[in-house]
């Protein structure tokens, strides 16, 4: 049975979608006939009726650089990329939901997708890298929000580039962010995801956060489906 969180009221229970899913998910009643399903793990979705939805996909976060090497700077992982698809009509039937795992230390995060792998997806963030401290270059992983350019840096948020770090007169650049908000469905008040690896990137699954310390993995992504809402 789903967990139903009634966040908006309005007596709209009869308008909740008719479905089943083998994965772990939370069904949110936003009130006034609006709803969201947050898929926390991969699974098989079965719809008994056609629905028109918006899909939000968040890839897994990239891992931080894997190991410490003397006289090198060590970058942190990029947050998972995000993408919103609006007005998707899904016929009744059986479909896959895939929630991308975070990348292991030194590895890219995995892609999240729903319904059709090549149509409704978001890629994982890139891993942090390391370069000699006598070199200037990019060490933070690219992603939804870029990873910090060095261990102990602050993770970037909401689509911004990773924080740069200065050491021994050289700059080590954070990874490139996606340049648009990483909030759920792009809404100003939506949940913020995909923090780039850094001191403020919490190690919580389904956030898409980048690996926040040397040797740390990135966090898994999420897939969210809601009833289609006009822009």
N, C-alpha and C positions, 0 to 999 in steps of 0.2 A: 504493500500500500504506500502511496506517496505521502510525503510530509506536506501538508497544505498550510501555508502561512498566510493569514488574512491580514493584509497590510492596509487595505483601503476601505473595506466595508462595502456597503451598497447592495447587499443581498444578491450578488451575481453568481452564486454557486452553480445555478443551472446552466450558465454559459461557459463553464470550464470545459476544456477540451476532453474528448473521449479517446483515451490512448492507454497503451501499456508499454513498459520499457524494462529490459532486463538489467540495465545498469542502475547506478545510484543517481537519484535526482531529487530536486525539490520543486514542488508546484506552488507558485505564488499567486494568490488571488489579490490583484491590485485594486479591486473594486470597480464598480460601474461597467462591468462586463469585460474588464481587462485582466489579462493573466500572463504569466511568464513560467517557463519551465527551465530550470538550471540543471543541465546535465553535468554531473561531477565525475563520472567515469564513462568509459565506452560501453555501448550496449546496442541492442536491437529495438527500434521504435516501431510500434504497430499502431496505425491510425484506423479507426473504424469509420471515420467520415473525412471528406476533404476539408482542408483548412487553408486560410490565407494568413501568412505569418511574416514576421521579420526575423532574421537569423543573425546572431552575433557570435562570431568565432574568435577565439584567443588561442594562439599557439603556445607551446611550452617554452619556458624561459631557457636561455643558453646557460651552460655551465661556466663557472669561473675557470681561470687557468688551472691546470691540474696539479702542478708541482712547483715548489720553490727552487729557483736556480740562482746561485750567487751572481751578483753584479747585473741582474736583470730587473726590469719593472714588470709587474704582473697585473694584467687587466682582469676585469670582472665581467660577468655575463650580461648580454642584452636581454631585455624583457621580450616576451613573445609578441609577435605582430598581431594586430586586431583587424577585423573587417566586419562591416555591417551590410547585410543584403535585405532590401526592403520589398515587400509585396510579393513574396514567393508563394505560389499556389501549389500545395502538396496534395495530390490525390490520396484517397484511402489506399492503404497498403503497408508494406513492411520495408523499413529503411534502416541504414546504419548511422549511428552516432559515434564519432571517434574523438576522444579527448586526448590531445597530444601530451605525452610525458615530458617533463623537463629533461634537458640534456645533462648527461653525466659531466663531471669536471673535465674541461677541455673539449666538450662536444656540443653540437648545436641541439636546440630543442626540437621537438617533433611537431608535425602539423596536426591541427584540429580541423575536423570537417563534419558536415551533416548532410544527409540526403544523397548528395552526389559529390564525390571526392574532388572532382576537377572544377566544380562550379561554386560551392559554398564552403570556403576554407580560409584558414589563416595559418601562415607559416610560423615555425619556431624561431626564437631569437638565436643569434650567433654566440659562440663561446668567446671568452676573453683570451687574449694571446699574450706572449711575453717577448720583449726585445731588450737588447743590451742597454744599460743606462747611459752609454755613450752615444746612443742613437735617438733621434727624434722621430716619433711615429705614433700610430694609433694602436692602442692595446686593448681598449674596452670593446666588448662585442656589440655589433649593431643589432637593432631590434625595434620593438614597439617604442621603448625608451632605451637609450644607449647605456651600456654598462660603464662604470667609472674607469678612468684610465690607469688607476693604481689601487692596490689594496689599501683599505681605510678611507677611500673616497666616498662621497655621498652619491647614492643612486639617483639617477634622473627620473622624472615622472611625466606622465601625460603627453607622451610623444616627443619629448625634447632629447637633445643630444646628451651623451654622457659627460660627466664632469672631468675636466682636464687636471692633470697633476704635474707640478713642477718639481724636478729633482736634479741636483747637481748641474743646474743651469739648462737642462733640457726639458721640453714639454712632452708629456705622454697623454695622448688625446683619448677622450671617451668615445664610445661607439656612436654611430649616427642613429638618431631616433627616426620614427616614421613621419614626423612632422605634422601629424593630426592627432586629436585626442584619442586616448586609449580607454575612455570611459564607455561603459556598456551602452550599446546602440548609438554612441556618439552624443548622448544626451548630457546636458550640462550638469544635471543632478545624478547621473548614473554612477554606478560603482566604478571606482578607479582601479584599473588593472595594469599589469606589465611595468612595474618599477624596474629600472635598470639595476644591475648588481651594485651594491654599495652598503654602507652602514645602516641605511633605513629600509633595505629590501627584506621584508620579513620572509622567513622560510616557511610559508604556508602553501599547501597545495591549492590548485585551482585559482591562483593569482597570476600565473604566468611571469612571476618575478625572476630576474636573472640571478645566477649564483652569486652570493654576497661576500664570499671570502675564498681565499686560495684553497682549492680542493673541494669546493662545494658545488653541488648540482643545482640546476635551475628547477623551478617549480612547474607543476603541470598547468595546462591551460583549462579552458572551459568552453562549453557550447551553450548558448541561451536562445530559446525560441519564445516569441511572444505573439499574441494576436496582432495582425497588421494594424499599424496606427498611422494616420496621416501625418505628414511632416509639418 
